[in-house]
């Protein structure tokens, strides 16, 4: 199954994470492929909406992969994740995260690297690493405090608490709560671009379609 599909619309693209188990875990293969995709899409300098499915934006890194990593391999994996987040954060056009369901760990790191975050009312966000004896190495320890403040970020990291949509909005973790995050993100881009023609052309694959 392809790691994601790209839905090409007029003036922007929707990058939809997908996996057979619906969790959209950020495996090493997924991280490498997404980084390549974002770098290729940057050529077009058009906005991107990153989303998942109705249950998961992303459950984060694949813990079974992490468990088998040695020190040097774990460091390399951390660097791979940081390169992905940098490719999102430095993208030459707006990148919006449209979040349904769970957005955890590395998935939250990905959302934090986006320029705006729009969530469904049932969305749940969090860094659960502390419950597993882990801490993210993908930049979340820097981006989260900058976004919501050190105290709130430390609470999320140390307690591994899950933050639901309404609370996430209250503390500034997300920008908007909407029934359909993808369509709301599209409307946000309408305001940015002034374009209202969003005919959808879907292209599937684990490589970017220009």
C-alpha positions, -999 to +999 in steps of 0.1 A: +000+000+000+014+034-009+025+055+021+004+084+011-015+098-018-015+133-032-047+150-042-040+177-067-064+207-065-064+240-081-037+260-064-027+235-037-023+199-029-036+176-002-010+150+011-030+123+027-011+098+049-023+062+047-015+028+060-032-006+060-039-004+098-050+033+095-024+045+121-002+062+096+030+055+116+061+074+106+083+045+098+118+051+084+106+044+049+077+069+054+100+096+068+124+093+039+096+093+013+078+122+029+110+143+030+115+137-006+079+145-014+080+178+004+113+188-013+098+180-047+066+198-040+086+229-029+095+234-066+059+244-072+057+267-042+020+259-038+003+254-004+000+218+010-026+204+034-013+174+053-039+150+067-047+114+076-079+095+080-109+098+103-092+079+131-055+090+129-035+119+116-005+098+127+003+076+157+039+088+154+071+067+150+070+030+147+079+017+182+089-017+169+115+000+147+128+022+175+131-008+198+156-024+174+178+006+169+214+009+183+228+042+195+242+053+161+211+041+142+188+059+167+208+091+161+205+087+124+167+081+127+165+113+148+183+132+121+160+118+094+129+130+114+145+164+119+151+167+081+114+159+075+102+185+099+126+211+085+113+204+050+078+212+062+087+242+084+108+258+057+083+251+029+080+281+006+042+282+008+017+276+037+015+240+050-016+233+070-022+202+092-058+190+090-062+166+120-089+140+126-086+115+154-052+108+171-021+129+165+006+115+187+043+116+192+061+120+159+027+128+144+024+158+166+060+168+157+048+168+121+018+189+129+039+213+149+062+218+119+032+229+099+023+266+098-013+261+110-032+233+127-069+227+122-085+198+141-118+180+143-138+182+175-129+146+183-091+150+177-067+140+204-031+153+205-002+144+227+034+133+233+031+099+250+069+092+251+072+096+289+048+067+294+072+046+274+105+060+287+111+080+255+113+116+244+110+129+209+141+136+189+123+153+160+122+189+172+090+188+192+109+197+224+117+230+207+086+237+187+060+228+214+074+253+241+076+280+215+040+275+206+023+270+240+049+281+265+074+261+286+051+252+315+023+238+294+048+220+271+066+204+301+033+192+315+025+175+282+059+159+279+063+148+315+027+135+321+022+121+286-013+136+288-037+135+259-051+169+249-085+170+233-095+195+206-112+221+229-083+222+253-058+222+225-075+253+211-076+270+245-038+266+251-029+276+216-018+242+204-041+244+174-056+273+155-091+262+148-116+234+155-138+225+126-162+196+117-142+189+085-106+200+090-095+194+053-123+215+039-118+242+065-081+242+056-091+245+019-113+275+028-084+291+047-064+288+015-092+304-005-088+334+017-051+334+012-051+329-025-085+343-035-091+312-056-124+292-053-119+265-079-110+233-060-117+205-085-101+174-071-077+153-091-063+124-070-030+107-078-018+078-057+017+066-050+046+069-027+064+094-049+054+129-058+033+137-088+042+171-101 
